[in-house]
Amino acid sequence: MKSAAPAGIEMAKLEFIDEYRDGGACRRMAAAIRGLVTRPWTLMEICGGQTHSIMKYSLESMLPECVRLVHGPGCPVCVTPVGLIDAAIELSGLPGVTLCSFGDMLRVPGSGCDLLAARAAGADVRIVYSPFDAIDMAQESRDSQVVFFAIGFETTAPVTAAAVLRSASSSLANFSLLVSHLLVPPAVEAVLSMPSCRVQGLLAPGHVCTVTGYEDYEPIAARHGVPTVVTGFEPLDILQGIYMCLRQLEEGRCSVENQYSRSVRRQGNPAARKLIGEAYGVVDSEWRGLGTIPDSGLELVGTLSRFDARSRFGVRPGAPGESTRCLAGRILTGEMEPDQCPEFGDGCTPAHPLGAPMVSSEGACAAYSRYGRGRSARHE
């Protein structure tokens, strides 16, 4: 395989984070991209963290006009289904129940309100930074039931798996999980299978692949003829990932390459994958704005199923109740850019969001709002 970087950029020798933000190196990489491209291409960055870096550092302005970046479903808060938010709100209002959650989830709209409003109305909702914080609460207050809202992709699933395995080994009876762990490759497969899909190349999520590796992306890339590059999150990472993906397209090749080699291995992290396998089984799952995707979620299995909050408290997620004004599904599949939504910046703002993409720190709509409009206008 040819060098992954153009002349003058020795990626393998970079050691410090500031080097991945070096303006001169980024400009040289962008110049190499401009020298490489001969025709229009559309790439999708899957991860919301990549979207925010692209917007923060104005990376798209450094690319040729014919290279278009669209957003993928790689924001776990954004794709947590409305019915599960409603289930979390219901749990938080039960007598003797404390619901623990990451802060991002508190303002995600359910069908009627959000967790922040539920807390204002008297529900016991607390922000934590880890499921182990929730375990500590359960150990300190054995008379209350502590539920951790376990959201996230494969990146966070090993931590909640470790937490529930610890609870099982210590016979902790007042701790449980409301599980909303989702798997990225099935969602990517679903997006690429849509008749309206215009994606020709993918920047795969580096953090997820650090855990899982990238073997699962290889059959997807081959099936759809879409070159895929596992990519990091710093400006130079993203530009290099774009360069590698475009080079495959220009050369008529299709494979999975790894730009983020300082963190990702093909088979991922065996210890983390083992934890997921011990605690969870794969199930069909609902994605906010995308519907049900086969084999795209995780649920507690075997004896660990007794820690499933839905079963313990008899709470079942209801039918999706997404606002018809929120076009999250079209944003998360790359069909539309946030500032093309008629509600963006008017009916939907960070202070009064219609949907999760305007709330999450990784949401595409939040990125547009925070860093300013202009991407879609550039391509008009």
Buried (B, 14 or more C-beta within 10 A) or exposed (E): EEEBBBEEBEBEEBEEEEEBBBEEBBEBBBEBBBEBBEEEBBBBBBBBBBBBBBBEBEBBEBBBEEBBBBBBBBBBBBBBBBBBBBBBBBBBBBEEBBBBBBEBBBBBBBBEBBBBBBBEEEBBBBBBEBBBBBBBBBBEEEEBBBBBBBBBBBBBBBBBBBBBBBBBEEEBEBBBBBBBBBBBBBBBBBBBEEEEBEBBBBBBBBBBBBBBBBEBBBEBBEEBEBBBBBBBBBBBBBBBBBBBBBBBBBEEEBEBBBBBBBBBEEEBBEEBBEBBEBBBBBBEBBBBBBEEBEEBBBBBBEEBEBBBBBBBBEBEBBEBBBBEEBBBBBBBBBBBBBBBBEBBBEBBBBEEBBBBBBBBBBBBBBBBBEBEEEBBEEEE
